[in-house]
């Protein structure tokens, strides 16, 4: 899949995820911040579900970025990383995924 088309699908998935979160009482203060939300979308379940595509390397990177953001903002509250997975079966939201 061309990179531009992939990026467009990713942007569309993030917008759908933000709308879902807002309908469920979340406020989007900044994208990719505090509840940190990783959005994964796939067109089919061939080769696995979108949530299964989050590698150990990606989890480590998200944890490092979360800590860096918290330190930079001097945030003293709790933070978590959620996952929103979207595919032909619908949208699944995993709170405190890792």
C-alpha positions as CSV (number, residue, x, y, z in Angstrom):
1,X,0.0,0.0,0.0
2,X,1.4,3.4,-0.9
3,X,2.7,5.4,2.1
4,X,0.3,8.4,1.4
5,X,-2.8,6.1,1.2
6,X,-1.6,4.3,4.4
7,X,-1.2,7.7,6.2
8,X,-4.7,8.8,5.0
9,X,-6.2,5.6,6.4
10,X,-4.4,6.2,9.7
11,X,-5.7,9.8,9.9
12,X,-9.2,8.6,9.2
13,X,-8.8,5.9,11.9
14,X,-7.6,8.4,14.4
15,X,-10.5,10.7,13.7
16,X,-13.0,7.8,14.2
17,X,-11.2,6.9,17.5
18,X,-11.4,10.5,18.8
19,X,-15.1,10.7,18.0
20,X,-15.7,7.4,19.8
21,X,-13.8,8.6,22.8
22,X,-15.6,11.9,22.9
23,X,-19.0,10.1,22.7
24,X,-17.9,8.0,25.7
25,X,-17.0,11.0,28.0
26,X,-13.3,11.5,27.1
27,X,-12.0,15.0,26.4
28,X,-9.4,15.2,23.7
29,X,-6.8,17.7,25.1
30,X,-4.1,16.7,22.7
31,X,-3.8,13.8,20.3
32,X,-1.6,11.0,21.5
33,X,-1.5,12.3,25.0
34,X,-2.7,11.4,28.5
35,X,-4.8,8.8,28.2
36,X,-2.4,7.9,25.6
37,X,-4.2,6.0,22.8
38,X,-2.6,3.8,20.2
39,X,-4.9,3.3,17.2
40,X,-4.5,0.3,15.0
41,X,-6.7,-0.3,11.9
42,X,-6.8,-3.1,9.4
43,X,-9.0,-3.9,6.5
44,X,-9.2,-7.6,7.2
45,X,-8.2,-10.1,9.9
46,X,-5.9,-11.9,7.5
47,X,-2.6,-12.3,9.3
48,X,-4.2,-11.3,12.6
49,X,-6.2,-8.6,14.3
50,X,-5.0,-5.0,14.5
51,X,-4.4,-5.2,18.2
52,X,-2.0,-8.1,17.6
53,X,0.1,-6.0,15.4
54,X,1.5,-4.0,18.3
55,X,5.0,-5.3,18.7
56,X,7.2,-5.4,21.8
57,X,9.3,-2.7,20.2
58,X,6.3,-0.5,19.7
59,X,5.1,-1.0,23.3
60,X,8.6,-0.1,24.5
61,X,8.6,3.1,22.4
62,X,5.1,4.1,23.6
63,X,6.1,3.6,27.2
64,X,9.3,5.7,26.7
65,X,7.3,8.5,24.9
66,X,4.6,8.4,27.7
67,X,7.3,8.8,30.4
68,X,9.0,11.6,28.4
69,X,5.7,13.5,28.0
70,X,4.8,13.2,31.7
71,X,8.3,14.4,32.7
72,X,8.2,17.3,30.2
73,X,4.8,18.5,31.4
74,X,5.6,17.7,35.1
75,X,2.4,15.8,35.3
76,X,1.7,14.3,38.7
77,X,-1.5,12.3,38.0
78,X,-1.9,8.8,36.7
79,X,-1.5,8.0,33.0
80,X,-2.3,4.9,31.0
81,X,-1.9,3.6,27.5
82,X,-5.1,2.4,25.8
83,X,-5.5,0.6,22.4
84,X,-8.3,1.2,19.9
85,X,-8.4,-1.5,17.3
86,X,-10.6,-1.1,14.2
87,X,-11.4,-3.6,11.5
88,X,-14.3,-5.1,9.6
89,X,-15.6,-6.5,12.9
90,X,-15.9,-2.9,14.4
91,X,-14.1,-0.9,17.0
92,X,-12.6,-2.4,20.2
93,X,-11.2,-0.3,23.0
94,X,-8.7,-1.8,25.5
95,X,-8.1,0.4,28.5
96,X,-4.7,0.2,30.2
97,X,-3.6,-2.2,27.5
98,X,0.1,-2.4,28.6
